[in-house]
Amino acid sequence: MIRYSLVCEAGHGFESWFPSSDSYDEQAARGLVTCPVCDSAKVSKALMVPRVARTDRERSSVPVPAQPDQPQTLIAEPERQVRAMLRALREHVVAHSEHVGERFPEEARKIHYGETEGRSIYGEASAAEARALIEEGIEVAAIPILPDDRN
């Protein structure tokens, strides 16, 4: 796992973990890496200083204080409950729908116009593609992605 320090176009700094650098590149290219503050997908890697564990002395049991330049978040109980409901919604959709990936706009049209059997599907669509589907009268909705789900 690789932890990257990231920054959005508005200057919000945050961190995220990725299985590999290729995974980060792929997710960033697909617009899946977004700022937790402003939800901007225009994110880049910030300058990072690697942390190397010292072996010449014992580890301290004193917790390391948070860096002052890093955003800190305290999540209140109501927000925890909302996140739990959103996570449950996402899990329900995934469990009871067919994943069609990037073919989502095409498959949604086929179902809407009766070219294929009706069924629940989910996948990826750009904002422009989703708008076009809605303008055609095709009901679509975004599945919320929580910050925890992006890691």
Contacts in CASP RR format, 6 or more apart in sequence:
PFRMAT RR
TARGET T0000
AUTHOR 0000-0000-0000
METHOD contacts of the structure
MODEL  1
MIRYSLVCEAGHGFESWFPSSDSYDEQAARGLVTCPVCDSAKVSKALMVP
RVARTDRERSSVPVPAQPDQPQTLIAEPERQVRAMLRALREHVVAHSEHV
GERFPEEARKIHYGETEGRSIYGEASAAEARALIEEGIEVAAIPILPDDR
N
1 17 0 8 1.000
1 18 0 8 1.000
1 19 0 8 1.000
2 17 0 8 1.000
2 18 0 8 1.000
2 19 0 8 1.000
2 20 0 8 1.000
2 21 0 8 1.000
2 24 0 8 1.000
3 15 0 8 1.000
3 16 0 8 1.000
3 17 0 8 1.000
4 15 0 8 1.000
4 16 0 8 1.000
4 17 0 8 1.000
4 18 0 8 1.000
4 24 0 8 1.000
4 45 0 8 1.000
4 46 0 8 1.000
4 48 0 8 1.000
5 13 0 8 1.000
5 14 0 8 1.000
5 15 0 8 1.000
5 45 0 8 1.000
5 46 0 8 1.000
5 47 0 8 1.000
5 48 0 8 1.000
6 13 0 8 1.000
6 14 0 8 1.000
6 15 0 8 1.000
6 16 0 8 1.000
6 33 0 8 1.000
6 35 0 8 1.000
6 43 0 8 1.000
6 44 0 8 1.000
6 45 0 8 1.000
6 46 0 8 1.000
7 13 0 8 1.000
7 14 0 8 1.000
7 43 0 8 1.000
7 44 0 8 1.000
7 45 0 8 1.000
7 46 0 8 1.000
8 14 0 8 1.000
8 34 0 8 1.000
8 35 0 8 1.000
8 37 0 8 1.000
8 38 0 8 1.000
8 40 0 8 1.000
8 42 0 8 1.000
8 43 0 8 1.000
9 40 0 8 1.000
9 42 0 8 1.000
9 43 0 8 1.000
10 35 0 8 1.000
10 37 0 8 1.000
10 38 0 8 1.000
10 40 0 8 1.000
12 35 0 8 1.000
12 36 0 8 1.000
12 37 0 8 1.000
12 38 0 8 1.000
12 40 0 8 1.000
12 71 0 8 1.000
13 35 0 8 1.000
13 37 0 8 1.000
13 46 0 8 1.000
13 70 0 8 1.000
13 71 0 8 1.000
14 35 0 8 1.000
14 36 0 8 1.000
14 37 0 8 1.000
14 71 0 8 1.000
15 70 0 8 1.000
16 33 0 8 1.000
16 150 0 8 1.000
16 151 0 8 1.000
17 151 0 8 1.000
18 24 0 8 1.000
18 27 0 8 1.000
18 151 0 8 1.000
24 33 0 8 1.000
24 45 0 8 1.000
27 33 0 8 1.000
27 150 0 8 1.000
28 43 0 8 1.000
30 124 0 8 1.000
31 41 0 8 1.000
32 41 0 8 1.000
32 145 0 8 1.000
32 150 0 8 1.000
33 41 0 8 1.000
33 43 0 8 1.000
33 150 0 8 1.000
34 40 0 8 1.000
34 41 0 8 1.000
34 43 0 8 1.000
34 150 0 8 1.000
35 41 0 8 1.000
35 43 0 8 1.000
36 73 0 8 1.000
36 147 0 8 1.000
37 71 0 8 1.000
53 59 0 8 1.000
66 72 0 8 1.000
75 83 0 8 1.000
83 146 0 8 1.000
83 148 0 8 1.000
86 144 0 8 1.000
86 146 0 8 1.000
87 146 0 8 1.000
87 149 0 8 1.000
89 143 0 8 1.000
89 144 0 8 1.000
90 143 0 8 1.000
90 144 0 8 1.000
90 145 0 8 1.000
90 146 0 8 1.000
90 149 0 8 1.000
93 120 0 8 1.000
93 122 0 8 1.000
93 143 0 8 1.000
94 122 0 8 1.000
96 120 0 8 1.000
97 119 0 8 1.000
97 120 0 8 1.000
97 121 0 8 1.000
97 122 0 8 1.000
98 119 0 8 1.000
98 120 0 8 1.000
98 121 0 8 1.000
98 122 0 8 1.000
99 121 0 8 1.000
99 122 0 8 1.000
99 123 0 8 1.000
100 107 0 8 1.000
100 121 0 8 1.000
100 122 0 8 1.000
100 123 0 8 1.000
101 122 0 8 1.000
101 123 0 8 1.000
101 124 0 8 1.000
102 123 0 8 1.000
102 124 0 8 1.000
103 123 0 8 1.000
104 121 0 8 1.000
104 122 0 8 1.000
104 123 0 8 1.000
104 124 0 8 1.000
104 125 0 8 1.000
104 129 0 8 1.000
105 125 0 8 1.000
105 129 0 8 1.000
105 130 0 8 1.000
105 132 0 8 1.000
105 133 0 8 1.000
107 116 0 8 1.000
107 121 0 8 1.000
108 121 0 8 1.000
108 133 0 8 1.000
108 138 0 8 1.000
108 140 0 8 1.000
109 115 0 8 1.000
109 133 0 8 1.000
109 136 0 8 1.000
109 138 0 8 1.000
110 116 0 8 1.000
111 117 0 8 1.000
111 118 0 8 1.000
111 119 0 8 1.000
111 121 0 8 1.000
112 136 0 8 1.000
112 137 0 8 1.000
112 138 0 8 1.000
122 143 0 8 1.000
125 133 0 8 1.000
125 140 0 8 1.000
130 140 0 8 1.000
130 142 0 8 1.000
133 140 0 8 1.000
134 140 0 8 1.000
END
